[in-house]
């Protein structure tokens, strides 16, 4: 997408994409897209740090670990859903306790999630149409 845009002399100011501890292992935006955005000075809007809560079902990582991992990446912002006061308090606690993870902490977290992340089992936005609004609303295509 970025190459096609550049070929038409179009430059994105920002790109929003999933960035989380599972993404790092499978069809990874972090590994394939993030370096290009950083290199080209394009803003990074990291989303789905918990994969819409699905990553938490793997029982390999906590919500705060998910948030701290995403916040440790070179993003402009990390977007997380806050659908209740306890979840908002959790996000605020993660922000207050945040310090960038060092490489050994990242390695340890990725080791914990590696097996669960295999084949995108907990990244349904990559492997299913569960979050594909167009599939669920074909009338949008006319």
C-alpha positions in Angstrom: 0.0 0.0 0.0 2.8 2.4 0.9 4.7 1.7 -2.3 1.6 2.1 -4.4 0.8 5.4 -2.7 4.4 6.6 -3.2 4.2 5.6 -6.9 1.2 8.0 -7.3 3.1 10.7 -5.3 0.8 10.3 -2.3 2.2 10.3 1.2 0.3 9.2 4.2 0.6 11.4 7.3 -0.3 8.5 9.6 -1.1 4.8 9.4 -3.2 2.9 11.9 -2.4 -0.8 12.4 -2.5 -3.6 15.0 0.6 -3.7 17.2 0.7 -6.3 19.9 2.8 -9.2 21.3 1.0 -11.7 19.1 1.5 -9.6 15.9 5.3 -9.9 16.3 5.1 -13.6 15.5 2.6 -13.9 12.6 2.2 -11.8 9.4 3.7 -9.0 11.4 2.8 -5.3 10.9 5.5 -4.6 13.5 8.2 -6.3 11.5 7.2 -5.4 8.0 5.4 -2.1 8.1 6.5 -0.3 11.2 10.1 0.1 10.1 9.0 1.7 6.9 6.8 4.2 8.7 9.5 5.1 11.1 12.0 5.5 8.3 9.7 7.7 6.3 8.5 9.8 9.3 4.9 8.7 9.0 2.9 8.8 12.2 2.1 5.4 13.8 -1.3 4.8 15.4 -1.0 1.5 17.2 -4.2 -0.3 17.8 -5.5 -3.6 19.2 -2.8 -4.0 21.9 -5.1 -6.8 23.2 -6.5 -7.9 19.9 -10.0 -6.8 21.0 -9.5 -8.9 24.2 -9.0 -12.1 22.2 -5.2 -12.1 22.9 -6.0 -12.2 26.6 -7.9 -15.5 26.0 -4.5 -17.1 25.3 -3.7 -16.7 29.0 -0.1 -15.9 28.0 0.0 -12.2 28.7 -1.8 -9.7 31.0 -3.6 -6.6 29.9 -0.9 -4.3 31.4 1.8 -6.3 29.6 -0.1 -5.9 26.3 -0.3 -2.2 26.8 3.3 -1.8 27.9 4.5 -3.8 25.0 2.6 -1.7 22.4 3.7 1.5 24.2 7.3 0.4 24.0 7.2 0.3 20.2 8.0 3.5 18.2 4.4 4.7 17.9 2.8 8.1 18.0 0.0 6.8 20.0 -1.4 3.4 21.3 -5.2 3.2 21.0 -7.0 0.9 23.4 -10.7 0.4 24.0 -12.2 1.6 27.3 -15.7 0.3 27.6 -16.1 0.5 31.3 -14.7 2.3 34.3 -12.5 -0.8 35.4 -11.0 -1.0 31.9 -10.4 2.8 31.9 -8.7 2.5 35.4 -6.6 -0.4 34.0 -5.5 1.7 31.1 -4.7 4.7 33.3 -2.7 2.4 35.7 -0.7 1.0 32.7 0.0 4.6 31.5 1.1 5.7 35.0 3.4 2.7 35.5 4.8 2.7 32.0 8.5 2.7 31.3 9.8 1.4 28.0 10.5 -2.3 28.0 14.2 -3.2 27.5 15.2 -5.8 25.0 15.4 -8.6 27.6 11.8 -7.8 28.8 10.6 -7.8 25.2 12.3 -11.1 24.5 10.8 -12.7 27.6 7.3 -11.5 26.7 7.6 -12.7 23.1 8.9 -16.1 24.3 5.7 -16.4 26.5 3.4 -15.6 23.5 5.3 -17.4 20.7 3.4 -20.7 20.8 0.0 -19.2 21.2 0.7 -16.7 18.4 1.5 -19.4 15.8 -0.8 -19.2 12.8 -2.6 -16.1 14.1 -5.0 -18.0 16.3 -5.5 -15.0 18.6 -5.4 -12.4 15.9 -8.8 -12.9 14.4 -8.6 -9.6 12.4 -5.8 -11.3 10.3 -7.2 -14.8 10.0 -11.0 -14.4 9.9 -13.7 -12.1 8.7 -14.9 -11.5 12.3 -13.9 -7.8 12.3 -14.4 -7.2 8.5 -17.2 -4.7 8.3 -17.4 -5.0 4.5 -18.0 -8.7 4.7 -20.8 -8.2 7.2 -22.2 -5.3 5.2 -21.8 -6.1 1.5 -24.3 -3.3 0.6 -21.5 -0.8 1.4 -19.9 -1.9 -1.9 -23.0 -0.9 -3.9 
